Amino acid sequence: MKRISSLLTDLYQLTMLQGYVEQSMDDIAVFEFFVRKLPRERNFFMAAGLAQVIDYLETIAFARDDLDYLAEDDRFHPDFLRYLANFRFTGDVHAMAEGTLFFPDEPIIRITAPIFQAQLVETRVINILQFQTMIASKAARMTLAAPEKQLVDFGLRRAHGAEAGLFAARASYLAGFNGTSTVLAGKMYGIPVFGTMAHSFIQAHDSETLAFEHFAESQPDNVVLLIDTYDTEKGADKVVALAPRLAEKGIIIKGVRLDSGDMILHAKKVRRILDQGGLTDVHILTSGNLDEYKLAEFSQADAPIDGFGVGTRMTTSADAPYLDCAYKLVEYAGIARRKRSEGKATWPGRKQVFRSFDPHGRMCGDILTLASDELTGTPLVQHVMKQGKRISEQPDVKKSREYAFSQLAGLPDYLIQLDESEKYPVEISRPLAELAQKVDLRSSAEP
Amino acid sequence: MKRISSLLTDLYQLTMLQGYVEQSMDDIAVFEFFVRKLPRERNFFMAAGLAQVIDYLETIAFARDDLDYLAEDDRFHPDFLRYLANFRFTGDVHAMAEGTLFFPDEPIIRITAPIFQAQLVETRVINILQFQTMIASKAARMTLAAPEKQLVDFGLRRAHGAEAGLFAARASYLAGFNGTSTVLAGKMYGIPVFGTMAHSFIQAHDSETLAFEHFAESQPDNVVLLIDTYDTEKGADKVVALAPRLAEKGIIIKGVRLDSGDMILHAKKVRRILDQGGLTDVHILTSGNLDEYKLAEFSQADAPIDGFGVGTRMTTSADAPYLDCAYKLVEYAGIARRKRSEGKATWPGRKQVFRSFDPHGRMCGDILTLASDELTGTPLVQHVMKQGKRISEQPDVKKSREYAFSQLAGLPDYLIQLDESEKYPVEISRPLAELAQKVDLRSSAEP
């Protein structure tokens, strides 16, 4: 995708920006992005989207036609528009690597820049991070529920627009999926692309067998046949009957796909039909309304299913389609700040998260503290951009995926379960608690 | 946004397409998009997204670098790629106008084209229509729940990526919202753009009053002050104290915004403070976790709130974040088709919906029938594209919004309630039922 217009933001970012420029308020502001709480259906989050945030921050600028659009609006002054024409992001970014597991209140990104820069980017930074993080966190549950199976993202059609489909392909791959059906995600991110056939291909042929044959001849190295258009078991019978004829042409059937009905029952029947027909190597793939609970159910029932096409419920994070997240000012002009609005209070100051592990490499607790603290444990927030430029190449998504696997391997057992678990311990350090108190005293003193 | 790559599709569309091309299967196929059932939380749907579908179909083409990407994949043959290089959509489209209310099984779009064209566009057509229709259907409930109030989309940050934010701004405006905070949606669709200030603007100032003053001086015609950063009622007191000072400079305060806490309680207290301070014309706006249920609650409690910034729950359709929708082959080579997969059977043939109204202009029942039928009532599906070109200019979204209002005005009372209502009557015509039977007999006859 081409760079999206920098007008992809809330109007108030621009009106505030004009206020800051007019008041010459250009001190350094520090904002952090974090999630306030876990949805009941999640026991952890997986950070995702940093690569796209860095791309955005490195390239943000206002195009001529965007400035022309703003000029038509008398809210904006000519001086300010001239200022916008030269707008660049020159700040620093600290962040958790993509694939890192994290918990409420832990910042996954910290942006340090003159206030008008750090403020302006808020909307898009949240827009990128909340969605990819939400999807990675959902997909990771599926990876854990079906560890030995092939998982493929089939979600583009019911994703919320184009970018949601692309980001969901990326975030689910990061979290352990094997690939996606979205071709453009393959091109953009180098993710493996998978695909079979649709019911319409079968329906367009007068005979199901003929449709299978045509498809096999066109895709001889990739023969996965959809067998539930009319009757799943009869479809399997046809596959058995067709196999020898294809074999004569050197074509091997790789798999069959089921997309409807009682999957456990059908998979068992189809497995028997295929095995009795000598097709023991033909895989069974399924799709249709899958989520981590279904995957766990299949596993429990020992359903002979080798792979899953997972669509809508992953790509929309259907059981928790948004995160209660925020991008909040934690310091301005060298002074720590916090918001105290009812039910939405935040921790002030630049923060770091230190994580401890038990001797088996399992995570056993985090401490949320000030970035200036030196504690034992692994610091999770790292410097990734300096003065508007990335410090080093970001890992590609394949690399981040390996890191994500290592993160999932470090989960304690109680966090792996799909149901709500006891909470992972995140301790607030004493210096941070004290700073919060100090900040409150100061702002209460205001007349 | 620039045209998105035509690789924004599922791989199987391309592999099937290659199959069709190789078999020289280029007969006319007819596909229809419909929703299978209402989520429990919806009593009707509102059609949206047609304008973007038409834009897509008129411009779909494969760019050089997209073809180069496919050429690296040995699934695709050189002949096929040469074919793709010349791909254009040359078909016909029939559709319900945007803003039309509709019900399960009623097609909102019908695409008639050589099968490889009608098939290839499936993924993106669903991707556009399901999301915008879902959002318009959600937003319409809010319009109905708060008919006299100002409703503004604040959802971009938690929308699922960039396009979701833009489409949600558009679809909610179509369904009766007054505007959006997303600047780019204003530029792209001509939607009114609204905005105030964020908590960070307050926090960046040493005093809340000073922040209010700076903002008012920068935006003298658009002074809406966020008053809940520290203490809502104290914030209101400061607004009252500041008003005369601003009035001397000719600046009128338009409104205050509350974003946290018990909104009904705070709004009542703030209204009293403002009124006692002589600021009876200052509006109260609220935001934060709003949805149609909250809006109805405010209305019931007679909360003195004049406008709402509605974000996450609208923009993600949080209570029903996807529609059970499909784009299905209903005819190929002149023969009606249907899918019979368990729980997913569809109605065959080209269809039309006729709607009847009572003498007060209220909708009283639909008939789903074949397009060739001539029934009384208003036919909802109209011819909009012919041989790949739009028949006439699509109405802009402002115009569609007026039509949507007239549609909402025609809702019978029982469909307006927020809870699950009795079902609106959609009758299947006898010719359609007979055709379905005939199609089943034919495909059961297959060996």
Interface residues (C-beta under 8 A of the other chain):
Chain A: M1 K2 I4 S5 L7 L8 T9 D10 L11 Y12 Q13 L14 T15 M16 Q18 G19 Y20 E22 Q23 M25 A29 F31 D66 Y69 L70 D73 D74 R75 I115 Q119 E122 T123 R124 I126 N127 I128 Q130 F131 F154 L156 R157 R158 A159 H160 G161 A162 E163 A164 G165 L166 F167 A168 S181 T182 V183 L184 G186 K187 V193 F194 G195 T196 M197 A198 H199 S200 F201 Q203 A204 D206 S207 E208 H214 F215 E217 S218 Q219 D221 N222 D228 T229 Y230 D259 S260 G261 D262 T312 R313 T316 S317 A318 P321 Y322 L323 C325 K328 L329 Y332 A333 R337 R338 K339 R340 S341 E342 G343 K344 S443 S444 E446 P447
Chain B: M1 K2 I4 S5 L7 L8 T9 D10 L11 Y12 Q13 L14 T15 M16 Q18 G19 Y20 E22 Q23 M25 A29 F31 D66 Y69 L70 D73 D74 R75 I115 Q119 E122 T123 R124 I126 N127 I128 Q130 F131 F154 L156 R157 R158 A159 H160 G161 A162 E163 A164 G165 L166 F167 A168 S181 T182 V183 L184 G186 K187 V193 F194 G195 T196 M197 A198 H199 S200 F201 Q203 A204 D206 S207 E208 H214 F215 E217 S218 Q219 D221 N222 D228 T229 Y230 D259 S260 G261 D262 T312 R313 T316 S317 A318 P321 Y322 L323 C325 K328 L329 Y332 A333 R337 R338 K339 R340 S341 E342 G343 K344 S443 S444 E446 P447
